[in-house]
Amino acid sequence: MARSYGHKFLLELSQNDNTLLGVQLARLCVDANLPAAYVARALQVSPMTVYKWFRGMGVRENKRKTVEVFMDLVRQDMQDGLLPAANAASAKEYIRNMIGA
């Protein structure tokens, strides 16, 4: 079961540099209610990697485009009213539909 974002993480996120791609990804995922474990599956990385990005660690060049495309899709789905996910189950289903699994 995916965990929701904790108060400590959200506080840290509010203080992180928004110019960093990983921090932008984190804020978007929080707004869309997409747990890091599911985001990791969509981006084909480990949940630990996603959390490192969320906390400001650089996104490697070979993943940058994938992250940017993922973010564009999530933003569009937010505009279209498909997100934020109502709960962990709907977030999981959203990611499953996105990656075709």
Secondary structure as a PSIPRED ss2 file (coil, helix, strand):
# PSIPRED VFORMAT (PSIPRED V4.0)

   1 M C   1.000  0.000  0.000
   2 A C   1.000  0.000  0.000
   3 R C   1.000  0.000  0.000
   4 S C   1.000  0.000  0.000
   5 Y C   1.000  0.000  0.000
   6 G C   1.000  0.000  0.000
   7 H H   0.000  1.000  0.000
   8 K H   0.000  1.000  0.000
   9 F H   0.000  1.000  0.000
  10 L H   0.000  1.000  0.000
  11 L H   0.000  1.000  0.000
  12 E H   0.000  1.000  0.000
  13 L H   0.000  1.000  0.000
  14 S H   0.000  1.000  0.000
  15 Q H   0.000  1.000  0.000
  16 N C   1.000  0.000  0.000
  17 D C   1.000  0.000  0.000
  18 N C   1.000  0.000  0.000
  19 T C   1.000  0.000  0.000
  20 L C   1.000  0.000  0.000
  21 L H   0.000  1.000  0.000
  22 G H   0.000  1.000  0.000
  23 V H   0.000  1.000  0.000
  24 Q H   0.000  1.000  0.000
  25 L H   0.000  1.000  0.000
  26 A H   0.000  1.000  0.000
  27 R H   0.000  1.000  0.000
  28 L H   0.000  1.000  0.000
  29 C H   0.000  1.000  0.000
  30 V H   0.000  1.000  0.000
  31 D H   0.000  1.000  0.000
  32 A H   0.000  1.000  0.000
  33 N C   1.000  0.000  0.000
  34 L C   1.000  0.000  0.000
  35 P C   1.000  0.000  0.000
  36 A H   0.000  1.000  0.000
  37 A H   0.000  1.000  0.000
  38 Y H   0.000  1.000  0.000
  39 V H   0.000  1.000  0.000
  40 A H   0.000  1.000  0.000
  41 R H   0.000  1.000  0.000
  42 A H   0.000  1.000  0.000
  43 L H   0.000  1.000  0.000
  44 Q C   1.000  0.000  0.000
  45 V C   1.000  0.000  0.000
  46 S C   1.000  0.000  0.000
  47 P H   0.000  1.000  0.000
  48 M H   0.000  1.000  0.000
  49 T H   0.000  1.000  0.000
  50 V H   0.000  1.000  0.000
  51 Y H   0.000  1.000  0.000
  52 K H   0.000  1.000  0.000
  53 W H   0.000  1.000  0.000
  54 F H   0.000  1.000  0.000
  55 R C   1.000  0.000  0.000
  56 G C   1.000  0.000  0.000
  57 M C   1.000  0.000  0.000
  58 G C   1.000  0.000  0.000
  59 V C   1.000  0.000  0.000
  60 R C   1.000  0.000  0.000
  61 E H   0.000  1.000  0.000
  62 N H   0.000  1.000  0.000
  63 K H   0.000  1.000  0.000
  64 R H   0.000  1.000  0.000
  65 K H   0.000  1.000  0.000
  66 T H   0.000  1.000  0.000
  67 V H   0.000  1.000  0.000
  68 E H   0.000  1.000  0.000
  69 V H   0.000  1.000  0.000
  70 F H   0.000  1.000  0.000
  71 M H   0.000  1.000  0.000
  72 D H   0.000  1.000  0.000
  73 L H   0.000  1.000  0.000
  74 V H   0.000  1.000  0.000
  75 R H   0.000  1.000  0.000
  76 Q H   0.000  1.000  0.000
  77 D H   0.000  1.000  0.000
  78 M H   0.000  1.000  0.000
  79 Q H   0.000  1.000  0.000
  80 D C   1.000  0.000  0.000
  81 G C   1.000  0.000  0.000
  82 L C   1.000  0.000  0.000
  83 L C   1.000  0.000  0.000
  84 P C   1.000  0.000  0.000
  85 A C   1.000  0.000  0.000
  86 A C   1.000  0.000  0.000
  87 N C   1.000  0.000  0.000
  88 A H   0.000  1.000  0.000
  89 A H   0.000  1.000  0.000
  90 S H   0.000  1.000  0.000
  91 A H   0.000  1.000  0.000
  92 K H   0.000  1.000  0.000
  93 E H   0.000  1.000  0.000
  94 Y H   0.000  1.000  0.000
  95 I H   0.000  1.000  0.000
  96 R H   0.000  1.000  0.000
  97 N H   0.000  1.000  0.000
  98 M H   0.000  1.000  0.000
  99 I H   0.000  1.000  0.000
 100 G C   1.000  0.000  0.000
 101 A C   1.000  0.000  0.000
